[in-house]
Amino acid sequence: MAEKSVLVIGGGISGIQAALDLGDRGFKVYLVEREPSIGGRMAQLDKTFPTMDCSACILTPKMVDVSRHPNIELLTYSEVLEVKKASSDFRVKILCKPRYVDGEKCTGCAKCADYCPIETTNEFDMGLGVRKAIYVPFPQAIPQWQT
């Protein structure tokens, strides 16, 4: 019997939870996120409404769980280009953007950012600050390597 697989588009809190639920049920899950890290807008929030719970306290453990789940493959910094129906399933074309950093060798130490001469606006804080051209989007980012 063929392995059942699922494509989840979007690595925000909803996509993360969907991937975890499906992965726990035995599906092979491909989680596609266009940004360099999963987490979405919730990663930028301090508290959640209406309970005012700590956003990072809810999100960060789920991000770690999805990154370590044996049935989930993370495809960050990637975009779905095409979806085609093929008999009883679908064929999907995904563009994996280059990071120019080998994720197998990167330790996340950020020393390379110390030597990077180029600065640009920081999208994570809505352009209020600057970041280096090589960076990790935020301290709890997953995957934790430079982009």
N, C-alpha and C positions, 0 to 999 in steps of 0.2 A: 504494500500500500504506500502511495506517495505521501511524503511529508506535507502537512497542511501549513501554509505560510500566509502571513497577513502583513500588509503594508499600512503603517500608521504614519500619517503626514502631519507633522507639527510636534515639536518637543516641548510644548508648554505643559502645565500641570495636567490638562485633560489628556493630551497625547501620552504623557508619562504614565498616568493611571491606566489608560486603555492598554498600553503595551504591557504593563505589569499584570493586569487581569488576564489578558490573552496568553501571555507567556506562562503564567501559572496554570493555565488550562491545557498546556502542552503544544500550543501553536508556536511555530518559528516566526518571530516578529522582526520586521525591519522598520526601525523608527527613523524617519527622515526629518531632519531639521535644517533649515537654510542658514541659520546662524552658527558660529563656531562652537557654541555650547547649548545644551538643553537647558530648560528652565523658563524660557519665555518671559512675559511681563511680570509674573509673580516673583521672579528673582530680583526685580527692581523695587519691590514693595517692602515696607517695614512691617505693616500689620494688614490683616484681612478683615473685611467687613462681613457681618455685623459683630462678630465675637471679639474682634481686635486681637486675635491670636497672632503670634509671631510667624510671619511668612516663611522665613528661612527654616524655622523649626519644623514646619510642615513639608516644605519642598526639598530641602537638602537630603534628608534620609531617603526620599523617593528617588532622587537623582542618583544617589549611590546605589540603591537597589537595582535600578534599571541598568546601570553600567556594569553591574556584576552578575546580572541574570544570565544563566546559560542559554536561554531561548531567545534572547533579545540581541540584535545586532544594531548598534548605533551608527547612523550615517549622518554625522554632523557636517556642517558647511557644504550641504548638498541640496539639490533641487530636483523635483520631479519635472522632466521635460515632456514625457509622453506616456499615455496609458492607452493600450489597445486591447480589445477583447479578442481572445484567442481560444476558440471552442468553449471549454468549460472553465477557463481561467483567464487571467489577464497577463499581459506582458508590459513591463514598466521600464522606461528608460530614465535613468537618474544621472545627473551631472554632479560628480564629486569635485568640488573646486579645490585647486591646489593650496596647500598650507605653507609650502616651502620649508617645512620643518618635519623631520622624520619622527613620527609619534612613538616609534619603538625605541628611539634613542633619547628623546626629550624627557628630562626628569621633572620639569616644571619649576626649576630653580629661578627662572627669569633673569639669569645673568646676561643672556643675549640682549635683553631690553636695555641693560645698562650701557651697552656699546652701540646701540642703534641711534643714529643721528637724526632720524626723521620723526617729527611729531605731527599729529593730526587731531581733529576733534574726537572726543570720546562719545560714541553712540550710546553706550550703556547709561551714562548720566545725562542723556539728551543734549549733548553738545556743551554742557556747562564747564567741562574740563578738557584737558588734553591727555593723549596717550601716545606711546611710541608706535611706530608702524608695526613692530612685532610685539604681540601682547597676549595676555589671557584676559577674556572679557570681564571677569570678576573673580574674587578669591575662591569661591566655591565652585567655579565652572567645571563642567564635565563634558568632554575630556579636559584634563588639566595640563594640556601642552600648549606651547606658543603657536600663534597663528600669524 
